[in-house]
Each structure stands twice: as C-alpha cells, then as structure tokens.
Amino acid sequence: MSDHSHIRPWRHIERRISRKIRVGSVEVGGGAPISVQSMTNTPTTDAAATIDQIRQLEEAGADIVRVSCPDEDSTAAFRTIAREARVPLVADIHFHYRRGIEAAEAGAACLRINPGNIGNAARVRDVVQAAKDHGCSMRIGVNAGSLERELLEKYGEPCPEAMVESALNHARILQDHDFHEFKISVKASDPFLTVAAYQQLAEAIDCPLHLGVTEAGPLRSGTIKSAIGLGNMLWAGIGDTIRVSLAADPVEEIKVGFDILKSLGLRHRGVNIIACPSCARQGFNVIETVAVLEEKLAHISTPLSLSIIGCVVNGPGEALYTDVGFTGGGKGAGMIYLNGKIAHKQANDGMIDEIVARVEEKAAELNAARAAEAVGLAAAE
C-alpha cells in the first residue's frame, strides 16, 4: 500500500511528538519509524535454542527482541545470546536488581524494569549507573495485573488513573537519577482499559510509548483484540514501538504487528496482498491461490502491493493501484497487470509461478532503484 497522505489528507496520521531514545541501533520515538518487537519463549539458559528463535524473529522482520532474565544462569547465557543477535535485545527484569546490572554488563540494549520494584534507593542507583555505563535504555512496564498494592487500595481496581500514576511514579525515580533514556508501557488484557491508560499517559509525559494489549489470547482472537486496541491508538498518533502479545509462535506476533502497521500506512514491509473474499463469479480458486502465494512470497521484505481478484467486477480497478495484479477471467485464464497496466493474458494453470516471478522481478527493480538513490545521496554529500 503506497502512502498517498499528501494527496489524500483523510489518510494522514498526525503522530504524537515524543522525545527520541535508542534501543541499541534502533531509534524509538521522535518521529522514528514505529518498531515491531516480540519476545522469546525458550528457556534463556538454553542459549542455542534462544539464538535460533531470535534468528527466526529477525528473518520475520523483528526490530527488537525481548529475552527474560529471571535468574543468574539466564543473565550468564544472555551474554552469549546478545553476541549472536543481529537486532538489539531487551532484558526482561523483575524485582531483582542484580539481574539488571548483570544484563547491562552482558550486552542488553535495554532493560525492561520497574525501578520502584527492585529495592532501596542504593539498588536503584546501581542499576541506573549500570545502564548509563553500558549504554542501555530502559522500559518502564506497567501491567494492570501487577499494580502496586497501595494503588489498588487507593483506586479499588485496576483503572487508567492507577496505571498512569504507577508509570509516572517509576518515571520520576529515573528522572531523579538524571536518567531520561526510557520508554513506558501501560498494558492490560482489556483493550478499553489499555487504550484509556495510554491516552492519559500520552498527555502526561513526553517519553516514547511502547504499545501492547497484554495477554491478548490465541492467534485469531488475540490478533483481533490487538488490532482493535493498537489500531485505535496508532490511528490517533499514539505509539512509538509495539508488541503484539499472542499465545502463539512469537514469529506470528511480528507478522501481525507489521500487518497492523501496514493497514494504517505506518510501516511497509513485504508484500501487501489485496484479495477478494471470492464468490460464484471467481475465475479461479482465490482463497487457495492467496494461501499459496502468501507462503511463496514470505521471503520478500521489499514493500510492494499485489492484487488477487477473482473476476473483472473489481479486479481491473484494484490492479490500477498495485504493483502486480491478477484478475480472473473466463475459460481458465485471467489477466496479469504490472504497475497498474494490463501486461498479458495468463492461463490459470501457470499463474502462481508467473505471479511469483513478476513480484520477485518488481522487488529487485525497487531494490535497485533504492540502492541507486542511496548512492546518489552519498555522492551529493
């Protein structure tokens, strides 16, 4: 999907202005592209398995990966894991301040930690100093399911006000230590609560926000819940990095995250397939074809669009706005479109191979153009 917000103002999203921090090589906030994250679910002490899962996430397009560090053996393994990872790693720390120091020393790009939960002022100071010494940023992670007892007593139940107060209390601790390289999340499994908390937080502080509907559920229902919650906030311009929390393969979280961003024109990665739901007019099996194409084109990371439409009612119109298109016709054949124009007739029998070839050709063309542009810009500088 191309970004035409300059000529179609109804597609423009005005992003909230936040300060910029770094998670390793990835910029977060300050207008940087919205990054997509996931988390490993292998035992961190099994460095080989964890590295293998990180590799799968990297191939799916993950910008950042989080790894849990619950004990000393995990932070010891984290050193090996961080050395092998190609993307920045966030060390997930709960309660024990030593794990935060060890993770920073072991190569974490960011610590997911709530400074109010790791002990006295001296311990907080030591963790902050370790983060400063090793170039770590931090994420304050507030969760509706683990709010502080005093806030639950004050408000009676998890609510947006309680979550935001918790977040700001933790942020104040870091600010008092002159540490400002942090982002905040205020997640709940209820998308209503999640959205309301982020809306309030966005008005209260200028740090980057990490979005997520936590514990969203299984692949299908969790995807829908996340799309509603994250989509609502992203459409309103809130959010600088996202994690879709699914009870599924972590790779699926990355795929869903990018699909949400692609739907809003905020990030473009891979082939955006526009396909009809099919009906009795279809000139070929649309659903089966799309499923095969999705698998065969998964290796392409270049942003481009592909329309697969069963008949000529909407097919030619959709193809006008896609890089490659196929519209079903009659007598076992349809029409291939390239750059919005009719290219040639194509028999259904060989259409999948032909579509894949044309998409790969278009991706190579776009990559070459991008490389030439980069060379030109470098020469101009």
C-alpha positions as CSV (number, residue, x, y, z in Angstrom):
1,M,0.0,0.0,0.0
2,S,1.5,3.3,-1.0
3,D,1.4,6.3,1.2
4,H,-0.7,8.9,-0.6
5,S,-1.5,11.0,2.5
6,H,0.0,14.1,0.8
7,I,-2.8,14.0,-1.8
8,R,-5.4,12.2,0.3
9,P,-5.5,14.1,3.6
10,W,-8.1,11.7,5.1
11,R,-5.3,9.1,5.3
12,H,-2.9,11.3,7.2
13,I,-2.0,10.3,10.8
14,E,-0.5,13.0,13.0
15,R,1.9,11.2,15.3
16,R,2.3,12.4,18.9
17,I,5.5,14.2,19.4
18,S,7.8,12.4,21.8
19,R,11.5,12.6,22.6
20,K,13.8,10.1,20.9
21,I,15.7,7.3,22.7
22,R,17.8,4.5,21.4
23,V,17.5,0.8,21.9
24,G,20.8,-0.2,20.6
25,S,20.9,0.6,16.9
26,V,17.1,1.2,16.8
27,E,15.7,4.7,17.3
28,V,12.4,4.9,19.2
29,G,10.3,8.0,19.3
30,G,10.9,11.4,17.9
31,G,9.4,10.6,14.6
32,A,11.4,7.4,14.1
33,P,9.6,4.5,12.3
34,I,7.4,2.5,14.7
35,S,9.4,-0.5,15.6
36,V,8.0,-4.0,16.0
37,Q,9.0,-6.3,18.9
38,S,8.5,-9.8,20.1
39,M,9.8,-11.9,23.0
40,T,11.5,-15.3,23.1
41,N,9.7,-18.1,25.0
42,T,12.6,-20.6,25.0
43,P,14.5,-21.1,28.3
44,T,17.1,-18.3,28.3
45,T,19.6,-20.7,29.8
46,D,19.4,-22.7,26.6
47,A,21.4,-20.2,24.6
48,A,21.3,-22.2,21.4
49,A,17.5,-22.6,21.3
50,T,17.1,-18.9,22.2
51,I,19.5,-17.8,19.5
52,D,17.7,-20.0,17.0
53,Q,14.3,-18.4,17.9
54,I,15.8,-14.9,17.7
55,R,17.1,-15.7,14.2
56,Q,13.5,-16.7,13.2
57,L,12.2,-13.4,14.6
58,E,14.9,-11.5,12.8
59,E,14.0,-13.2,9.5
60,A,10.4,-12.2,10.1
61,G,11.4,-8.6,10.4
62,A,11.7,-8.0,14.2
63,D,13.4,-4.7,15.0
64,I,13.9,-5.6,18.7
65,V,13.6,-8.8,20.7
66,R,13.0,-9.2,24.4
67,V,14.5,-12.0,26.5
68,S,13.5,-12.9,30.0
69,C,16.3,-12.9,32.6
70,P,14.8,-14.4,35.8
71,D,18.0,-15.7,37.4
72,E,21.8,-15.6,37.3
73,D,22.1,-18.5,35.0
74,S,19.9,-16.7,32.5
75,T,22.0,-13.5,32.6
76,A,25.1,-15.6,32.1
77,A,23.6,-17.1,29.0
78,F,22.4,-13.7,27.9
79,R,26.0,-12.7,27.2
80,T,26.3,-15.4,24.5
81,I,22.8,-14.7,23.1
82,A,23.5,-10.9,22.8
83,R,26.7,-11.5,21.0
84,E,24.9,-13.6,18.4
85,A,21.8,-11.5,17.9
86,R,21.6,-9.1,14.9
87,V,18.9,-7.0,16.5
88,P,19.0,-5.2,19.8
89,L,17.9,-7.2,22.8
90,V,15.8,-6.1,25.8
91,A,16.5,-7.9,29.0
92,D,13.2,-8.6,30.9
93,I,14.0,-8.0,34.6
94,H,11.6,-8.3,37.6
95,F,12.3,-7.5,41.2
96,H,16.0,-8.5,41.5
97,Y,18.3,-5.5,40.9
98,R,21.4,-7.7,40.4
99,R,19.8,-9.2,37.2
100,G,19.5,-5.7,35.8
101,I,23.2,-5.0,36.4
102,E,24.3,-8.3,35.0
103,A,22.1,-7.9,31.9
104,A,23.5,-4.4,31.2
105,E,27.0,-5.8,31.5
106,A,26.1,-8.8,29.3
107,G,25.1,-6.7,26.3
108,A,21.4,-5.7,26.8
109,A,20.4,-2.7,24.7
110,C,17.5,-2.0,27.0
111,L,16.3,-3.2,30.5
112,R,12.6,-3.8,30.9
113,I,12.4,-2.9,34.6
114,N,10.2,-1.1,37.1
115,P,12.7,0.9,39.3
116,G,10.2,1.0,42.2
117,N,10.2,-2.8,42.4
118,I,13.9,-3.5,42.7
119,G,14.6,-2.4,46.2
120,N,16.0,0.6,48.0
121,A,17.5,3.8,46.6
122,A,21.0,2.4,46.6
123,R,20.0,-0.5,44.4
124,V,18.1,1.7,42.0
125,R,21.2,4.0,41.8
126,D,23.4,1.0,41.0
127,V,21.1,-0.3,38.2
128,V,20.8,3.2,36.7
129,Q,24.6,3.6,36.8
130,A,25.0,0.2,35.1
131,A,22.6,1.3,32.4
132,K,24.5,4.6,31.9
133,D,27.9,2.8,31.8
134,H,26.8,0.3,29.2
135,G,24.5,2.5,27.0
136,C,21.3,0.8,28.0
137,S,17.9,2.4,27.7
138,M,15.0,1.3,29.9
139,R,11.3,0.4,29.6
140,I,9.0,1.0,32.5
141,G,6.4,-1.7,32.1
142,V,3.2,-1.2,34.0
143,N,0.7,-4.1,33.8
144,A,-2.9,-4.0,35.1
145,G,-2.4,-7.4,36.5
146,S,0.5,-6.5,38.8
147,L,-0.2,-3.0,40.0
148,E,1.2,-1.9,43.4
149,R,-1.0,-2.8,46.4
150,E,-1.3,0.8,47.5
151,L,-2.6,1.9,44.2
152,L,-5.2,-0.9,44.2
153,E,-6.3,0.2,47.7
154,K,-6.5,3.8,46.5
155,Y,-8.5,3.2,43.4
156,G,-10.3,0.0,44.2
157,E,-9.4,-1.8,41.0
158,P,-7.0,-1.5,38.0
159,C,-8.1,1.6,36.1
160,P,-6.4,4.1,33.8
161,E,-5.6,6.5,36.6
162,A,-3.9,3.9,38.7
163,M,-1.8,2.6,35.8
164,V,-0.7,6.1,34.8
165,E,0.1,7.0,38.4
166,S,2.2,3.9,38.6
167,A,4.0,4.7,35.4
168,L,4.8,8.3,36.4
169,N,6.0,7.2,39.9
170,H,8.5,4.9,38.2
171,A,9.5,7.6,35.7
172,R,10.1,10.1,38.5
173,I,12.6,7.7,40.1
174,L,14.6,7.6,36.9
175,Q,14.4,11.3,36.3
176,D,15.6,12.0,39.9
177,H,18.7,10.0,38.9
178,D,19.1,12.1,35.8
179,F,18.2,9.2,33.6
180,H,15.9,10.0,30.7
181,E,16.6,7.2,28.2
182,F,13.3,5.4,28.9
183,K,10.0,4.5,27.3
184,I,6.8,3.4,29.1
185,S,4.1,0.9,28.6
186,V,0.8,0.6,30.4
187,K,-0.7,-2.7,29.3
188,A,-3.9,-4.5,30.1
189,S,-5.7,-7.5,28.6
190,D,-8.8,-5.3,28.3
191,P,-8.4,-3.1,25.2
192,F,-10.7,-0.5,26.7
193,L,-8.5,-0.1,29.8
194,T,-5.4,-0.3,27.7
195,V,-6.4,2.5,25.3
196,A,-7.7,4.8,28.0
197,A,-4.5,4.4,30.0
198,Y,-2.3,5.2,27.0
199,Q,-4.4,8.2,26.1
200,Q,-3.9,9.6,29.6
201,L,-0.2,8.8,29.6
202,A,0.3,10.4,26.2
203,E,-0.9,13.7,27.7
204,A,1.2,13.4,30.9
205,I,4.7,12.7,29.6
206,D,6.8,13.2,26.5
207,C,8.8,9.9,26.5
208,P,8.3,7.3,23.8
209,L,5.4,4.8,24.4
210,H,5.6,1.1,23.9
211,L,2.2,-0.2,22.9
212,G,0.6,-3.5,23.6
213,V,-2.6,-5.2,24.7
214,T,-1.1,-7.7,27.1
215,E,-2.1,-11.4,27.2
216,A,-4.3,-10.8,24.2
217,G,-5.0,-14.5,23.7
218,P,-4.8,-17.1,21.0
219,L,-3.7,-16.3,17.4
220,R,-7.0,-15.4,15.9
221,S,-8.9,-13.7,18.8
222,G,-5.7,-12.2,20.1
223,T,-4.9,-10.7,16.7
224,I,-8.4,-9.2,16.5
225,K,-8.2,-7.8,20.1
226,S,-4.7,-6.3,19.4
227,A,-5.7,-4.8,16.1
228,I,-8.6,-3.1,17.7
229,G,-6.6,-1.8,20.7
230,L,-3.3,-0.9,18.9
231,G,-5.1,0.2,15.8
232,N,-7.2,2.7,17.8
233,M,-4.1,4.2,19.4
234,L,-1.9,4.2,16.3
235,W,-4.6,5.8,14.3
236,A,-4.7,8.6,16.9
237,G,-1.0,9.0,16.6
238,I,0.0,7.4,19.8
239,G,2.8,4.8,19.9
240,D,6.5,4.5,19.0
241,T,7.1,0.8,19.3
242,I,4.7,-2.2,19.5
243,R,4.5,-5.7,20.7
244,V,1.5,-8.0,19.9
245,S,1.1,-10.4,22.8
246,L,-0.2,-13.7,21.4
247,A,-0.4,-17.3,22.8
248,A,1.2,-18.4,19.6
249,D,4.6,-18.7,17.9
250,P,6.4,-15.4,18.5
251,V,7.0,-15.1,14.7
252,E,3.3,-14.6,14.4
253,E,3.5,-11.6,16.7
254,I,5.9,-9.9,14.3
255,K,3.7,-10.8,11.3
256,V,0.6,-9.4,13.0
257,G,2.5,-6.3,14.2
258,F,3.6,-5.4,10.7
259,D,0.1,-6.1,9.3
260,I,-1.4,-3.7,11.7
261,L,1.1,-1.0,10.8
262,K,0.8,-1.7,7.0
263,S,-3.0,-1.4,7.3
264,L,-2.5,2.1,8.7
265,G,0.3,3.1,6.2
266,L,2.7,3.5,9.1
267,R,5.2,0.8,8.1
268,H,5.7,-1.1,4.9
269,R,7.4,-4.5,4.8
270,G,6.9,-7.3,2.4
271,V,4.1,-8.0,0.0
272,N,0.7,-6.4,0.8
273,I,-1.8,-8.8,-0.7
274,I,-5.2,-7.3,-1.6
275,A,-7.6,-10.1,-2.3
276,C,-11.3,-10.5,-2.7
277,P,-13.2,-12.9,-0.4
278,S,-14.3,-14.8,-3.5
279,C,-17.8,-15.7,-4.8
280,A,-19.5,-17.6,-7.6
281,R,-18.1,-15.1,-10.1
282,Q,-14.5,-16.1,-9.4
283,G,-12.5,-17.4,-12.4
284,F,-10.1,-19.4,-10.2
285,N,-9.9,-20.5,-6.6
286,V,-9.0,-17.2,-4.9
287,I,-8.7,-18.5,-1.3
288,E,-6.4,-21.4,-2.2
289,T,-4.3,-19.2,-4.5
290,V,-3.8,-16.4,-1.9
291,A,-2.8,-19.0,0.7
292,V,-0.1,-20.4,-1.6
293,L,1.1,-17.0,-2.7
294,E,1.4,-15.8,0.9
295,E,3.7,-18.7,1.6
296,K,5.8,-18.4,-1.6
297,L,6.3,-14.7,-1.1
298,A,7.1,-14.7,2.6
299,H,10.8,-14.3,1.8
300,I,10.3,-10.9,0.2
301,S,10.9,-8.0,2.6
302,T,10.7,-5.2,-0.1
303,P,7.4,-3.2,0.4
304,L,5.1,-3.7,-2.6
305,S,1.5,-4.5,-3.4
306,L,-0.2,-7.4,-5.1
307,S,-3.9,-7.7,-6.0
308,I,-5.5,-11.1,-6.5
309,I,-9.2,-10.6,-7.5
310,G,-11.5,-13.3,-8.8
311,C,-13.3,-11.5,-11.5
312,V,-13.5,-8.4,-13.6
313,V,-16.0,-6.5,-11.5
314,N,-13.4,-5.1,-9.1
315,G,-10.2,-6.7,-10.5
316,P,-9.1,-4.1,-13.0
317,G,-9.9,-1.2,-10.6
318,E,-7.8,-2.7,-7.8
319,A,-5.0,-3.5,-10.2
320,L,-4.7,0.2,-11.1
321,Y,-3.2,0.9,-7.6
322,T,-1.0,-2.2,-7.1
323,D,2.5,-3.1,-8.4
324,V,1.4,-6.5,-9.6
325,G,-2.1,-7.8,-10.1
326,F,-4.0,-10.8,-11.4
327,T,-7.7,-10.6,-12.3
328,G,-9.7,-13.8,-13.1
329,G,-11.5,-14.1,-16.4
330,G,-13.2,-16.9,-18.2
331,K,-12.2,-20.1,-19.9
332,G,-9.4,-20.9,-17.5
333,A,-7.4,-17.7,-17.9
334,G,-7.1,-14.2,-16.4
335,M,-5.1,-11.1,-16.8
336,I,-1.7,-10.0,-15.4
337,Y,-1.3,-6.3,-14.5
338,L,2.1,-4.6,-13.9
339,N,2.3,-1.1,-12.4
340,G,-1.5,-0.7,-12.9
341,K,-1.5,-1.6,-16.6
342,I,-2.5,-4.7,-18.5
343,A,0.6,-6.8,-19.2
344,H,-0.7,-10.0,-20.7
345,K,-3.2,-12.8,-20.6
346,Q,-2.2,-15.7,-18.3
347,A,-3.6,-19.2,-18.0
348,N,-4.8,-20.2,-14.5
349,D,-2.6,-23.3,-14.7
350,G,0.7,-21.3,-14.5
351,M,-0.5,-18.2,-12.8
352,I,1.1,-18.8,-9.4
353,D,4.6,-19.2,-10.8
354,E,4.0,-16.2,-13.1
355,I,2.8,-14.0,-10.2
356,V,5.7,-15.0,-8.0
357,A,8.2,-14.3,-10.8
358,R,6.7,-10.9,-11.5
359,V,6.6,-10.0,-7.8
360,E,10.3,-11.0,-7.4
361,E,11.2,-9.0,-10.5
362,K,9.4,-6.0,-9.2
363,A,11.1,-6.3,-5.8
364,A,14.5,-6.5,-7.5
365,E,13.6,-3.4,-9.5
366,L,12.6,-1.5,-6.4
367,N,15.7,-2.6,-4.5
368,A,18.0,-1.5,-7.4
369,A,16.2,1.9,-7.6
370,R,16.6,2.4,-3.8
371,A,20.3,1.4,-4.0
372,A,20.9,3.9,-6.8
373,E,19.2,6.6,-4.9
374,A,21.3,5.9,-1.8
375,V,24.5,6.1,-4.0
376,G,23.3,9.4,-5.4
377,L,22.6,10.9,-2.0
378,A,26.0,9.8,-0.7
379,A,27.7,11.4,-3.7
380,A,25.8,14.6,-3.2
381,E,27.0,14.8,0.4
